[in-house]
Amino acid sequence: MARKRKAQDDVDAQIAELTFEQAMEELELIIDRIERGEIGLEESLAQRKRGDALVKRCRTVLDAAEQELQQAKPDERAS
């Protein structure tokens, strides 16, 4: 069980290092392979889990960008 958790932590760390564009590209590849039926059921399930992690990464990057833009935007209520 600890080995499985370590492997998942390694995957999570790897995904956390991806840029938004890299995560989106990999996600698109996963979706394409599943839709084309290029991989079996077990691999599809594993890839879906990776896809979920990639979506989470993309959301994290987008949320950070949105926060940064909100902080950079002048306070409209002050006028």
N, C-alpha and C positions, 0 to 999 in steps of 0.2 A: 504494500500500500504506500509506504514512504517513497519507494522508487517511482511509482506512478505520479505522486505529487511532485517529486523533483523534476520529472520529465515535463509535467505541465508547467511548472515554474520556469523551466528553461524555454519552453515555447512562448510563454507570456512575456518573458524578458526579450526574446528575439522579436516578437511582434511589436513591443513597445519601442523598439529602435527604428521601426520602419517610418518613412515619411508618409504623409497622407497619400501621395500619388502611388507609392509602392504598395501600400495596403489596398488601395482601390484596384490597382492592376491585378494583384494576386486574387482579390475577391472576384473580380470579373472572370479570371481564368477558372477558378473553382466552379462558379456558376455555369460557365460554358461547358466544362467537362461533365458536370452532373446532368445538365440538360441534354447533352448529346448521348448520354448513356455510356460514356467511355470508361466508367468505373463501376465496380460492383457495390452492393448494398453496404457492406462493412466500411469500405473506403469512402463511400458517399457520406455515411454518418460521421466518420472521422473528419472528413473535409468540411462538413457542415459545422462541426465544433470549431474548427480553425476559422471558418468563415464568420462565425459569431464573434470570435476574438478580434478578427480584422475589422468588423463593423464597429465593435467597441472602441478600437484604436482610432478609427476615422471620426467617430463621435467625439472622442476626447480631444483630438486635434481641432475639430471644428468648434467645439465649445471654448477652447482656449483662444482661438482666433476671434471668436465673437466677443469674448470678455475683453481682449486687447483692443478691439475696435470700439467697444463701448467706453473704455477708459480714455481712448484717444479722442473721442468725439466731444466737442465742447458741450457743456451743460446747457441744453436748450431751455430749461426752466429759468435760467438766470436772466434771460433777455426780456 
